[in-house]
Amino acid sequence: MLYHLLYPLKSVFGGFNVFRYITFRTIFAMLTALAIMLIIGGWGIRKLKELQIGQYIREDGPQSHFNKAGTPTMGGLMIIFAMLVTSLLWGDLSNAYIWLFCLVALGFGFIGFLDDYLKVIKKHNRGLTGREKLLGQSVVALVVSVCLYYMPGFATTLTVPFFKDIQPELQWYFIPLAVFIIVGTANAVNLTDGLDGLAIGPVVIAAGVYMIFAYLAGNIRISNYLQIPYIRGVGEVAIFLGALIGAGMGFLWFNAYPAQVFMGDVGALALGGVLGTVALATKQEILLIVVGGLFVVEALSVILQVGFFKATNGRRIFRMAPLHHHFELKGWPEPKVIVRFWIMAIVLGLLSLSALKLR
C-alpha cells in the first residue's frame, strides 16, 4: 500500500530500500501520526461539541475542576484512529505483533468508549460499574495473553532487571500474570488522567522507553550484546509505539493546559492496555514498575486511601486521591503539578534505560 502511494518518490527514497529499516519507518510513523492528529484535532473537537459530548466532573472533586465541566471528552478516539492508521501504513502487516497491538487498542478502547458513552447518556460522571469494566478488561487481556503465549518464538520466562542471568520459566502461569499486568496498567493510566495533559505526557515518555526496548529486543546482535531476551519480530512494535508517540504529541497540542479536549476512558484504557502489553512483549514486565512508576504511585495512592479510610472509619492519608489531587489541595497550581509529574516520568524513564547496561 505504502509502496504504491510513494512510487513517484522512488528515487528520493533510494529505490525504497530504506523501508526495510525499522528506524526509518518508526520516525515517519511518529511524524505521520502527529500530522493526522493536528489535522483532525480541531475538526474532532468541534464534532464532540456539536454532539454535546462533554466531561462530567465528580461532585467530591476539587472545586477548581468545576469550570472544566462540559469540555469535550472522548478525544481518545482520535488518538486511536491516528495510531492505528499510521501503524497499518508504516508497519509490516505480515507481523503478528502489529495486529495484536491493534487488538489491544481496539478492545480496551471499546470498553472505555462504553464507559464514556454511558456517562454522556446518564449525564453523570459514572458509566460502567467497576465490576463490568474489570470483567471486560479481563476478557480482552486474557485473549491478548493467550495470543502472546502461543506467539512463535515468544518465551514465557520472566526477566529480572539488573540480574540478567535470573530468568525463571513461568510456563502457563505467564497468562494470569499477563492479565494482571495489562489490566493493572490500563486502570493505573486511567486513574492518572485527571489533569490537563497529566496522563498523555508520561504515556508518551513510557512509550518512548519501550520503543527503544522493542527495537533492541528485536535485533539479535544487539540483544545478545546487552544480554536481554531476543524476541523474533518484536522490533516491529517500535513502529506502533512511534505512532502512539506521534498521536500522543498531537493530542497534547489540544490537551495542554487549559485543555480543549480530554481523552476520556476510551483513550486512557487503550493507551494503558498498550503499555502493559508492550512490557510483556519485550520481556520487560518487572521494569514496568519503574518505567510507569508514576502510574504505579497514582494507583497505589487510591488503594491506600480507600483501605485506610475503611480501616479507620473515615480517616485519610491524603487530602484526596489520586495523588495529583492531594497536591492540588495543598495549593500547587495545576500546571505545576503537571510539569513536575512529567519530570518524575522522565527521570524514571532514564533510570529504566540504565538497566540495559547494568548487570
C-alpha positions in Angstrom: 0.0 0.0 0.0 2.7 2.5 1.0 4.8 1.4 -1.9 2.2 2.5 -4.4 1.4 5.7 -2.6 5.1 6.8 -2.6 6.0 5.4 -6.0 6.6 8.8 -7.6 9.2 9.5 -4.9 11.1 6.3 -5.6 14.3 8.0 -6.5 14.1 10.1 -3.3 13.8 7.1 -1.1 16.6 5.2 -2.7 14.5 2.6 -4.5 12.6 2.0 -1.3 15.5 0.2 0.3 15.0 2.5 3.4 11.6 0.9 4.0 13.5 -2.2 5.3 14.8 -0.2 8.2 12.6 -0.1 11.4 14.3 3.2 12.5 13.2 5.0 9.3 9.7 3.7 9.5 9.4 4.5 13.2 10.4 8.1 12.7 8.0 8.6 9.8 5.3 6.8 11.8 5.7 9.5 14.6 5.5 12.3 12.0 2.5 10.8 10.2 0.5 10.2 13.4 1.4 13.7 14.6 0.3 15.2 11.3 -3.0 13.2 11.4 -3.8 14.4 14.9 -3.0 18.1 14.1 -5.2 17.9 11.0 -8.2 16.1 12.6 -7.9 17.6 16.1 -9.8 20.8 15.6 -12.5 19.2 13.5 -12.9 16.4 16.1 -13.3 18.9 18.9 -16.0 20.8 17.0 -17.8 17.5 16.3 -17.7 16.5 20.0 -19.1 19.9 20.9 -21.9 19.5 18.4 -22.8 16.1 19.8 -22.7 17.6 23.3 -20.1 15.0 24.4 -18.8 16.9 27.4 -16.9 16.0 30.6 -18.9 15.4 33.8 -17.0 16.3 37.0 -17.1 14.2 40.2 -19.0 16.1 42.9 -16.4 15.4 45.5 -13.5 16.6 43.3 -11.5 19.8 43.7 -13.6 23.0 43.4 -11.3 24.3 40.7 -12.3 21.5 38.4 -16.0 22.5 38.1 -15.1 25.0 35.4 -13.9 22.1 33.3 -17.5 20.7 33.1 -18.6 20.5 29.5 -15.2 20.3 28.0 -15.3 17.9 25.1 -14.2 14.4 26.1 -13.6 11.0 24.3 -10.7 12.6 22.4 -9.0 9.3 22.8 -11.0 8.2 19.7 -8.8 10.5 17.6 -5.6 9.1 19.3 -6.7 5.5 18.5 -7.6 6.5 14.9 -4.3 8.2 14.2 -2.3 5.4 15.9 -4.0 2.5 14.0 -4.0 4.2 10.6 -0.3 5.1 10.9 0.7 1.6 12.2 -1.1 -0.1 9.3 0.5 2.4 6.9 4.1 2.0 8.1 4.1 -1.3 9.8 4.8 -4.8 8.3 1.3 -6.2 8.0 2.7 -9.8 8.0 3.9 -9.2 11.5 1.6 -10.7 14.1 2.6 -8.2 16.8 1.2 -5.3 14.8 -2.2 -6.9 14.7 -2.0 -7.9 18.3 -1.5 -4.3 19.4 -4.3 -3.2 17.2 -6.5 -5.7 19.0 -5.4 -4.3 22.4 -6.1 -0.7 21.4 -9.5 -1.5 20.0 -10.5 -3.9 22.8 -9.7 -1.6 25.7 -10.8 1.4 23.7 -14.2 -0.1 23.2 -14.6 -0.7 26.9 -13.6 2.9 27.6 -16.0 4.1 24.9 -18.9 2.3 26.5 -18.0 3.8 29.8 -17.8 7.3 28.4 -20.9 6.9 26.3 -23.0 5.9 29.4 -21.7 8.9 31.2 -23.0 11.1 28.4 -26.3 9.3 28.3 -26.8 9.4 32.1 -25.3 13.0 32.3 -23.3 11.8 35.3 -19.6 11.0 36.0 -20.4 7.3 36.5 -20.6 5.0 33.5 -20.0 1.2 33.7 -19.7 -0.3 37.1 -16.3 -1.2 38.4 -17.2 -4.9 38.1 -18.4 -4.5 34.5 -15.2 -2.7 33.5 -13.0 -5.2 35.2 -14.7 -8.1 33.6 -14.5 -6.6 30.1 -10.8 -5.7 30.6 -10.0 -9.1 31.9 -11.6 -10.8 28.9 -9.6 -8.7 26.4 -6.4 -9.1 28.4 -7.0 -12.9 28.5 -7.3 -13.1 24.8 -4.1 -11.0 24.3 -2.2 -13.0 26.9 -3.1 -16.3 25.2 -2.1 -14.9 21.8 1.3 -13.9 23.3 1.7 -17.3 24.9 1.3 -19.0 21.6 3.3 -16.4 19.6 6.1 -18.1 17.6 9.4 -17.5 19.2 7.9 -16.0 22.3 9.4 -17.2 25.6 7.4 -17.3 28.9 10.5 -16.6 31.0 10.5 -13.7 33.4 13.3 -11.2 33.0 14.7 -9.7 36.2 16.3 -6.3 35.8 19.9 -5.9 36.8 20.1 -9.7 37.3 20.1 -10.9 33.7 21.1 -14.5 34.4 18.0 -15.0 36.5 15.1 -15.8 34.2 12.6 -18.1 35.8 10.3 -20.1 33.5 6.6 -19.2 34.1 5.1 -21.7 31.7 1.3 -21.3 31.8 1.5 -19.1 34.9 2.5 -16.4 32.4 -1.1 -16.0 31.3 -2.6 -14.9 34.7 0.4 -12.7 35.3 0.0 -11.1 31.9 -3.7 -10.4 32.5 -2.9 -8.8 35.8 -0.2 -6.5 34.3 -2.4 -5.5 31.3 -5.5 -4.7 33.3 -3.5 -3.1 36.1 -1.6 -0.8 33.7 -4.8 0.2 31.9 -6.5 1.2 35.1 -3.4 3.0 36.5 -3.2 5.2 33.4 -6.9 5.9 33.7 -6.5 7.0 37.3 -3.7 9.3 36.3 -5.8 11.0 33.7 -7.2 13.7 36.0 -5.5 17.0 35.0 -4.9 18.7 31.6 -2.1 16.8 29.9 -1.1 14.9 33.0 -1.6 11.4 31.6 -0.6 11.8 28.0 2.8 13.2 28.8 4.0 10.2 30.9 2.4 7.8 28.4 4.4 9.3 25.6 7.6 9.1 27.8 6.9 5.4 28.7 6.1 4.6 25.1 9.4 6.1 24.1 11.3 3.9 26.6 9.6 0.8 25.4 10.1 1.7 21.8 13.8 1.5 22.5 13.4 -1.8 24.3 11.3 -3.2 21.4 13.9 -2.2 18.8 16.8 -3.7 20.8 14.9 -6.9 21.7 14.0 -7.5 18.0 17.7 -7.2 17.0 19.5 -10.5 17.6 23.0 -8.9 17.7 22.2 -6.0 20.0 20.1 -8.1 22.3 22.9 -10.7 22.7 25.4 -7.9 23.4 23.1 -6.3 26.1 22.1 -9.8 27.4 18.4 -9.1 27.1 16.0 -11.7 25.6 15.8 -11.7 21.8 12.2 -11.9 20.6 11.8 -12.5 16.9 9.6 -10.0 15.2 9.0 -7.7 18.2 11.2 -5.0 16.7 8.2 -4.1 14.5 6.4 -2.9 17.7 8.6 0.1 17.6 6.6 1.4 14.6 3.4 1.0 16.6 4.9 2.8 19.6 6.2 5.5 17.3 2.7 6.0 16.0 1.5 6.2 19.6 4.1 8.8 20.5 3.2 10.9 17.4 -0.5 10.7 18.1 0.1 11.5 21.8 2.1 14.6 21.0 -0.6 15.7 18.6 -3.3 15.2 21.2 -1.2 17.1 23.7 -1.4 20.1 21.4 -5.1 20.3 22.2 -5.0 18.7 25.7 -2.3 21.0 27.2 -3.5 23.4 30.0 -6.1 24.7 29.6 -7.4 21.7 27.8 -9.6 22.0 24.8 -10.4 18.2 24.9 -10.0 15.3 27.3 -9.1 11.8 26.1 -11.7 10.1 28.3 -11.7 6.4 29.3 -11.6 5.4 25.7 -8.1 6.9 25.3 -6.7 6.2 28.8 -7.7 2.5 28.9 -6.5 1.9 25.3 -3.1 3.5 25.9 -2.7 1.8 29.3 -3.5 -1.6 27.8 -0.9 -1.0 25.1 1.8 -0.1 27.6 1.0 -3.2 29.7 1.1 -5.4 26.6 4.4 -4.0 25.3 6.0 -4.6 28.7 5.1 -8.3 28.2 6.0 -8.5 24.6 9.5 -7.1 25.2 10.1 -9.2 28.3 10.5 -6.2 30.5 7.5 -6.8 32.7 9.1 -6.1 36.1 10.8 -2.9 34.7 7.3 -1.6 34.0 7.2 -0.7 37.7 9.9 1.8 37.1 9.0 2.9 33.5 5.4 3.5 34.6 6.3 4.4 38.2 4.2 7.5 38.1 1.1 5.4 37.2 2.0 2.9 39.9 2.2 5.7 42.5 -1.1 7.2 41.4 -2.8 3.8 41.6 -1.3 3.0 45.0 -2.4 6.3 46.4 -6.0 5.3 45.6 -5.6 1.8 47.0 -4.0 3.1 50.2 -6.6 5.9 50.6 -9.5 3.6 50.3 -8.0 0.9 52.5 -7.0 3.3 55.2 -10.4 5.0 55.1 -12.3 1.8 55.6 -9.9 0.5 58.3 -10.0 3.7 60.4 -13.7 4.6 59.9 -13.2 7.7 57.8 -9.6 8.9 58.3 -7.5 9.7 55.3 -3.8 9.5 54.3 -4.0 12.1 51.5 -6.3 15.1 51.2 -7.7 13.5 48.1 -6.7 10.6 45.9 -5.4 10.0 43.2 -2.2 11.7 44.4 -2.3 14.6 41.9 -5.5 15.9 43.7 -3.6 15.8 47.0 -1.0 18.3 45.7 -3.8 20.5 44.2 -5.5 20.8 47.5 -2.1 21.7 49.1 -2.1 24.7 46.9 0.0 23.7 43.9 -1.3 25.3 40.7 -2.5 22.7 38.2 0.3 23.4 35.6 3.0 23.0 38.4 1.6 19.6 39.3 1.5 18.5 35.7 5.1 19.6 34.8 6.6 18.2 38.0 4.9 14.8 37.4 6.3 14.9 33.8 9.7 15.5 35.2 9.3 12.5 37.5 8.2 10.4 34.5 11.4 11.4 32.6 13.7 10.6 35.5 12.0 7.1 35.8 12.4 6.5 32.1 16.1 7.3 32.2 16.6 5.0 35.2 14.8 2.3 33.3 17.1 2.6 30.3 20.1 2.3 32.6 19.0 -1.3 33.2 20.2 -2.1 29.7 23.9 -1.8 30.7 23.8 -2.6 34.4 24.1 -6.3 35.3 
